[in-house]
Amino acid sequence: MVATLADMVTRIARDTGLGTSFAQEIKDSIVAAIRLHETEPLWFLQDRTTLTLQDGDISVSLPDDFKAHISLRVLVNGRWMGERHGFKSRTFNELLEENTDDTNTGYPETWALFGSRIYVNRTADDDYDLDLPYIKGDVAYPSADSDSSVWFDEGFEVIRLEATAIFLRDRVHATSEELIAAIKSAETGAAEHLETLQKRSTTRLHTHRLS
């Protein structure tokens, strides 16, 4: 069963010995820890969807849970085109410089992320499917006790330890030797758990490639 925000708050309060009177500060630290790590390319954050760039449009909305892209392809005349095959990524400013004619239509050849949308270099002359593997995250960060997070299962220990360090360092402003040692221990533990998750992600990638 996936943990809730209340579960993590209780654990951090118990581990630090500071009690639940700091519950809101602990919640804020948990959200800060999630924000810090939310674009990590870990297997449990990976997702994939198909978007449709509609005829007459020059952009399409990203998924609500989108945090970072992994890759992007477009389907043109039954053929998928990606970064190495005719559908190149650009910065948004580069895309604007390329798109000098607002009346230009056709299939998209370049694209860029801007805000919560994917933009292409010309107005679509047909409907085009976009294949988007991406890093997902929380649509809304946990705030109520019963809320959970995509991080509260496989990534629980990373967030718990990172949040503990943030709470003691940035919210409590700990100065005692004991709590300073606890901060260092939590930071080290978070880094070690994250490294383990990264290795597991790499192993899964290599296994997939060899299969």
C-alpha positions in Angstrom: 0.0 0.0 0.0 1.4 3.4 -1.0 2.2 5.7 1.9 0.4 9.0 2.5 1.6 12.4 3.5 0.6 11.7 7.1 2.7 8.5 7.1 5.8 10.4 6.0 5.2 13.4 8.4 4.8 10.9 11.3 8.0 9.1 10.4 10.1 12.3 10.1 8.6 13.7 13.3 9.5 10.5 15.1 13.0 10.2 13.6 14.0 13.8 14.4 12.5 13.7 17.9 10.8 17.0 17.3 7.2 15.8 17.4 4.2 16.6 15.2 4.0 20.2 16.4 6.2 21.0 13.3 3.8 19.1 11.0 3.3 22.0 8.5 7.1 22.6 8.3 7.6 18.9 7.7 5.0 18.9 4.9 6.7 21.9 3.3 10.0 20.1 3.5 8.5 17.0 1.8 7.2 19.1 -1.1 10.6 20.8 -1.4 12.3 17.4 -1.6 9.9 16.2 -4.3 10.5 19.4 -6.3 14.2 18.8 -6.0 14.1 15.3 -7.5 11.0 15.3 -9.6 12.8 15.2 -13.0 15.0 12.3 -12.1 14.9 9.7 -15.0 13.9 6.8 -12.8 11.8 3.9 -14.1 8.8 4.5 -11.8 8.5 8.1 -13.1 8.6 7.1 -16.8 5.4 7.2 -18.8 4.3 7.5 -22.4 1.4 9.0 -24.3 0.2 9.9 -27.8 -0.7 13.5 -28.4 -2.5 14.8 -31.5 -1.4 18.0 -33.2 -4.6 19.0 -34.9 -5.0 20.4 -38.4 -4.6 24.2 -38.3 -2.7 24.2 -35.0 0.9 25.0 -34.2 1.0 23.7 -30.6 -0.4 21.0 -28.4 -0.9 20.7 -24.6 1.5 18.6 -22.5 0.0 16.0 -20.1 -1.0 17.4 -16.7 1.6 15.2 -15.0 4.5 16.1 -17.3 7.8 17.1 -15.7 10.4 16.4 -18.4 10.5 14.9 -21.9 12.5 11.8 -22.7 12.0 12.0 -26.5 9.4 13.0 -29.1 8.4 11.6 -32.5 5.9 12.6 -35.1 3.9 10.3 -37.4 4.1 11.5 -41.0 2.6 9.5 -43.8 2.8 6.3 -41.8 6.5 6.9 -40.8 7.7 7.9 -37.3 10.2 10.8 -37.4 12.4 11.6 -34.4 15.5 13.6 -33.5 17.7 11.7 -35.9 15.1 11.4 -38.7 13.7 14.8 -39.5 12.0 16.0 -36.3 14.6 18.1 -34.5 14.3 19.8 -31.1 15.0 23.5 -30.7 14.8 26.1 -28.0 11.6 28.2 -28.3 13.6 31.2 -29.4 15.2 29.2 -32.2 11.8 28.0 -33.3 10.5 31.5 -33.5 13.4 32.5 -35.6 12.8 29.6 -38.0 9.0 30.4 -38.3 9.2 33.6 -40.3 6.0 33.0 -42.3 2.8 32.6 -40.3 1.0 31.3 -43.5 3.5 28.4 -43.8 1.7 25.0 -43.4 2.8 21.4 -43.7 4.1 18.6 -41.5 6.2 19.7 -38.5 10.0 19.4 -38.8 11.2 21.0 -35.6 9.7 21.5 -32.1 10.2 23.2 -28.8 8.8 23.1 -25.3 7.3 26.4 -24.0 5.2 26.7 -20.9 2.8 23.7 -20.8 2.8 23.1 -24.5 4.8 21.7 -27.4 5.2 24.1 -30.3 6.2 23.2 -33.9 7.8 25.2 -36.7 4.7 25.6 -38.9 0.9 25.3 -38.9 -0.2 21.7 -39.3 -1.8 20.8 -42.6 -3.4 17.7 -41.1 -3.7 15.8 -37.8 -0.4 14.5 -36.6 0.2 12.0 -33.8 3.1 12.8 -31.4 4.7 9.9 -29.5 5.9 11.4 -26.1 7.8 9.3 -23.6 8.3 11.5 -20.6 9.0 11.8 -16.9 5.7 12.1 -14.9 5.1 13.6 -11.5 2.4 14.8 -9.2 -0.3 16.8 -10.8 -0.7 18.5 -7.5 1.8 18.2 -4.7 0.5 16.4 -1.5 -1.0 18.8 1.0 -3.8 16.9 2.9 -2.8 14.1 5.3 -4.5 11.5 3.0 -2.7 12.6 -0.1 0.1 10.5 -1.7 2.8 11.1 -4.3 4.4 9.1 -7.2 7.5 9.2 -4.9 5.8 7.6 -1.9 6.4 4.0 -3.0 9.8 3.2 -4.7 11.2 6.6 -3.9 9.9 6.9 -0.3 13.3 6.8 1.4 14.9 9.4 -0.9 12.1 11.9 -0.2 12.0 11.0 3.5 15.7 11.6 4.0 15.9 14.6 1.8 12.9 16.2 3.5 14.5 15.4 6.9 17.6 17.3 5.9 15.6 20.2 4.5 13.4 20.4 7.6 16.3 20.4 10.1 18.5 22.7 8.0 16.1 25.2 6.4 13.0 25.1 8.7 14.3 24.4 12.2 17.7 26.0 11.5 19.4 23.4 13.7 22.6 24.4 15.4 23.2 21.6 17.9 25.9 19.1 17.1 23.4 16.3 17.3 21.0 17.8 14.8 23.8 18.9 12.5 25.1 15.4 12.4 21.5 14.2 11.7 21.4 16.6 8.7 24.6 15.2 7.3 23.4 11.7 7.8 20.1 12.4 6.1 21.8 14.1 3.1 24.2 11.1 2.7 21.3 8.6 3.1 19.2 10.4 0.5 22.1 10.4 -2.0 22.8 6.8 -1.4 19.2 5.7 -1.9 18.9 7.8 -5.0 22.1 6.2 -6.4 20.6 2.8 -5.8 17.4 3.8 -7.7 19.5 5.2 -10.6 21.5 1.9 -10.8 18.2 0.0 -10.9 16.9 2.2 -13.7 20.2 1.7 -15.6 19.9 -2.1 -15.1 16.4 -2.1 -16.5 17.4 -0.1 -19.5 20.3 -2.4 -20.3 18.2 -5.5 -19.8 15.6 -4.1 -22.2 18.3 -3.4 -24.8 19.7 -6.9 -24.6 16.4 -8.7 -24.7 
